[in-house]
């Protein structure tokens, strides 16, 4: 589960926002910000490049850019790091066939939130020699060379999943019809590495919970020398079936989706090592317990050892197995075990090094930090009451590690470095006052691509050296005449930040956007929340959604906080929701609302609440816990009964419903549904395969049976992202205007 708050992220050079009478005059002359404009093209945050990578030789930065007339369609571009010259490598409209994607491809994109709603080229892979790029488009694969030549590699109605060029450049590989294929990159036919993929058996894919909850998108991994492939095989025969009715405007398609609800069987998973030349297979020993999660798979740089992360069903134990690929025999290299009333948070922030050591991210001291593991010994590289949020790169030659973290301020994410030989002597490489949302380095860590923003500047991206010094802009994105946001600049309202204390004394941070406040006047509040675990905080010193500006334009105070139970504040901050979802988060949000009611410019009787996904669940729990306190609430795509949600996410926090039935009953929204007495709007996409539509229909039936009035807006054919449209937000704002702004009128 992930936050769906439509944050129109961005970053660039600082924008100076003027104030006073001159600003008021300028504002009056500007066009109003509308919902239609927010969701139209081009994006108000300016052109935002995606999937930025450095070429193997470091001479080019490649990126996906949205078209100016179609913000959700992306083309492949290249930027020369020396001359700054930019050129398009693949025009998705000229090359693509326009063919529809398979259901498997659509659902895979849905589970990768970064791809939701995007078309054209959404991913690509450099060849190791730096002379060509593999790009999937409209269900087939294309190879583009730097001279502009484009070759179509596949032409199949089945489509190809998870395509990559092998590390040594000998093959292109992909999954088709639930089997793994390899095809010589230099020419020749594709060859099936597996043959029994069909029905409930899949090869080379990631199962549903791996994609949705474990951030693992693939099911196969090449060795560095192209000699072997580690391939996952899973069988979902024992997984329960959810009949998902994709209800659309022109009819309904019914899909029998294998969905592992909490407390029910997961897929049967196995791992094999396959020789691409002979097709021979060696089964990997994953241990005697079949009910485990295959969390991560990697190869050591020399290709001699396969590293497998095996997670227990309870998610309290993570073992890193060292596997002999010739025999499949495994031994435990090391393990992570959680203390009581906690769980393992999986991570991609680790790196096997050429000398046989490992850079590893762990929360073993209560905060997410980096360690080096070598010859059976651990050295902690970073330490303190803050969190490393991403391992960016490792310069193995100089012994230096680069990472993102919130060492200086919980509301800022900065790029730092630390020498392996001098642990905890940390250097910040980026400027204070910015949220650095992304950083990408080449394998040798010689350059870094940084994307940053602040509350008054949409995202900008630049190329820097290892010391953080900017070499060149990739996307300066200055808000000046011609920028999509420029016409609305005079109306831009500055976000303010602050804090207050939770019931246990923990500091909670908030952000707020207000209309132009008039002395003595009190304003209604649009109180947005997410609140769930495992997701980056919502309150940051970065650029945020134009929706917040629009809401303030409508006369509301826009407000949100990050409650206990959410991530990136340390394990103790997050562990509050162990076996207790819908408790401390509701309490903290109530504390925020009570704080609002003490402010002289807030009308305490007109505070409305809104949330989507976990935030939608929170709306229901907040209305149930404190009837009459809020003026009304919008619940978008809410989980209403945790027994309906998937195994890996739900059991991580709530345990097994068979063993922890009381905890589930207390956390579900169903039991107290009839306590809701305030106005409620229930929204959901009718083709949602994440929080299945049954959550909302079950809740609606409970309210109807009790003769409780409420409003509904369900979206035919829409998935979990149904809230990302002008229609959805017009519906939300109409509800707020009737029940919050005009309450009692």
Buried (B, 14 or more C-beta within 10 A) or exposed (E): BBBBBBBBBBBBEBBEBEEEEEBEEEBEEBEEBBBEBBBEBBBBBBBBBBBBBBBBEBBBBBBBBBBEEBBBBBBBBBBEBEEEEEEEBBBBEEBBEEEEBBBBBBBBBBBBBEBBEBBBBBBBBBBBEBBBBBBBBBBBBBBBEBEEEBEEBBEBEBBBBBBBBBBBBBBBBBBBBBBBBBBBBEEEEBBBBBEEBEEBBBBBBBBBBBBBBBBBBBBBBBBBBBBBBBBBBBBBEEBEEBEBBBBBEEEEEEBEBBBBBBBBBBBBBBBBBBBBEEEEBBEBBBBEEEEBBBBBBBBBBEBBBBBBBBBBBBBBBBBBBBBBBEEBEBEEBBEBEBEEEBBBBBBEBBBBBEEEBBBBBBBBBBBBBBBBBBEEEBEBBBBEEBBBBBBBBBBBEEBBBBBBBBBBBBBBBBBBBBBBEEBEEBEBBBBEBBBBBBBBBBEBBBBBBBBBBBBBBBBBBBBBEBEBEEBBBBBBBBBEEEBBBBBBBBBBBEBEBEEBEBEEEBEBBBBBBBBEEEEEEBBBBBBBBBBBBBBBBBBBBBBBBBBBBBBBBBBBBBBBBBBBBBBBBBBEBBBBBBBBBBBBBBBBBBBBBEBBBEBEBBBBBBBBBBBBBBBBBBBBBBBBBBEEBBBBBBBBBBBBBBBBBBBBBBBBBBBBBEEBEEBBBBBBBBBBBBEBEBBBBBBBBBBBBBBBBBBBBBBBEBBEEEEBEBBEBBBBBBBBBBBBBBEBBEBBBEBBBBBBBEBEE
